[in-house]
C-alpha cells in the first residue's frame, strides 16, 4: 500500500517522501509532501484493522489554494482509503537560516484492511 500511496501523491507533487524529507536537497525550496504511518487500530468486530496515514503538505510561504483538495482526491482514489473526519491542523515555522515562513498541513487518512 505504501508504494501505491507514493505513486498517487506523485501525481500531485514531484517531491514525495516517506517518513521524513531528509533526502530533499538543502538548497531546494521546502515544497514537498511527506507521508507516514501513524497508528494501527484493530476493528471492534476483529474482522480487520485500519492504519492511519498522515500526509504533510509543506510549502515555503503558503500552500496554494486547492492543493489540499488535490491530495485528498489522489488519496481517496486508492481502494479503502478515506480522509479522517475532524480537524486537520496547519503549522507554521521559519526555515532555518532564512526569513522564509513555511506552512504545513497534516491530513489524516484511514486505510482499512480485512483479515
C-alpha positions as CSV (number, residue, x, y, z in Angstrom):
1,X,0.0,0.0,0.0
2,X,2.8,2.4,0.7
3,X,4.1,2.3,-2.8
4,X,0.6,2.9,-4.1
5,X,0.3,6.0,-1.8
6,X,3.6,7.3,-3.0
7,X,2.6,6.9,-6.7
8,X,-0.8,8.6,-6.0
9,X,0.9,11.5,-4.3
10,X,3.5,11.8,-7.0
11,X,0.6,12.8,-9.4
12,X,0.2,15.9,-7.2
13,X,3.8,16.8,-6.4
14,X,7.1,15.5,-7.8
15,X,8.8,15.7,-4.4
16,X,7.2,12.9,-2.3
17,X,9.0,11.3,0.7
18,X,8.1,8.6,3.2
19,X,8.8,9.3,6.9
20,X,11.0,12.4,6.5
21,X,12.3,14.6,3.8
22,X,15.9,14.0,4.8
23,X,16.9,13.4,1.1
24,X,15.3,16.7,-0.1
25,X,18.1,18.9,-1.4
26,X,19.4,21.5,1.1
27,X,19.2,24.3,-1.4
28,X,15.8,23.4,-2.8
29,X,12.7,25.2,-1.6
30,X,10.7,23.5,1.1
31,X,8.0,22.5,-1.3
32,X,7.2,18.8,-0.9
33,X,4.9,16.1,0.6
34,X,5.8,13.6,3.3
35,X,3.6,10.7,4.3
36,X,3.9,8.2,7.1
37,X,2.1,5.6,9.1
38,X,0.6,6.9,12.4
39,X,-1.4,4.3,14.2
40,X,-2.8,0.8,13.6
41,X,-6.2,0.1,15.1
42,X,-8.0,-3.3,15.3
43,X,-11.6,-3.2,14.4
44,X,-14.1,-4.0,17.1
45,X,-15.5,-7.0,15.2
46,X,-12.0,-8.4,14.8
47,X,-12.6,-8.8,11.1
48,X,-9.8,-6.4,10.2
49,X,-7.8,-3.4,11.1
50,X,-7.1,0.2,9.9
51,X,-4.0,2.2,9.6
52,X,-3.9,5.9,10.0
53,X,-1.7,7.5,7.4
54,X,-0.5,11.1,7.8
55,X,0.2,13.2,4.7
56,X,2.0,16.5,5.4
57,X,2.0,19.1,2.7
58,X,4.9,21.5,3.2
59,X,5.4,24.8,1.3
60,X,7.5,27.9,1.7
61,X,5.3,30.9,2.3
62,X,1.9,29.2,1.8
63,X,0.1,26.2,0.4
64,X,-1.6,27.1,-2.9
65,X,-5.3,27.0,-2.8
66,X,-6.7,23.7,-3.9
67,X,-3.6,21.7,-3.2
68,X,-5.2,20.1,-0.2
69,X,-8.1,19.1,-2.4
70,X,-5.8,17.5,-5.0
71,X,-4.1,15.5,-2.2
72,X,-7.4,14.3,-0.8
73,X,-8.6,13.3,-4.3
74,X,-5.4,11.4,-5.0
75,X,-5.5,9.5,-1.7
76,X,-9.3,8.7,-1.8
77,X,-8.9,7.3,-5.3
78,X,-7.0,4.4,-3.7
79,X,-9.1,1.5,-2.6
80,X,-10.0,1.5,1.1
81,X,-8.5,5.0,1.8
82,X,-10.7,7.7,3.3
83,X,-9.9,11.1,4.9
84,X,-10.5,11.0,8.7
85,X,-13.3,13.2,9.9
86,X,-12.5,16.1,12.1
87,X,-9.7,18.7,12.3
88,X,-6.6,18.7,10.2
89,X,-4.1,21.3,11.6
90,X,-1.9,23.8,9.9
91,X,1.6,24.6,11.4
92,X,4.0,27.4,10.7
93,X,7.8,27.6,11.1
94,X,10.6,29.7,9.9
95,X,13.0,27.9,7.6
96,X,16.4,27.8,9.4
97,X,18.9,30.4,8.5
98,X,16.3,32.3,6.4
99,X,13.4,34.6,7.0
100,X,11.1,32.3,5.0
101,X,7.8,31.2,6.6
102,X,7.0,27.6,6.0
103,X,3.3,26.5,6.1
104,X,2.4,22.8,6.6
105,X,-0.9,21.0,7.0
106,X,-1.1,17.4,8.2
107,X,-4.0,15.4,6.6
108,X,-5.1,12.1,8.2
109,X,-6.4,9.2,6.3
110,X,-7.5,5.7,7.2
111,X,-6.6,2.6,5.2
112,X,-8.9,-0.4,6.0
113,X,-7.8,-4.0,5.7
114,X,-9.8,-7.2,6.2
115,X,-8.1,-10.2,7.8
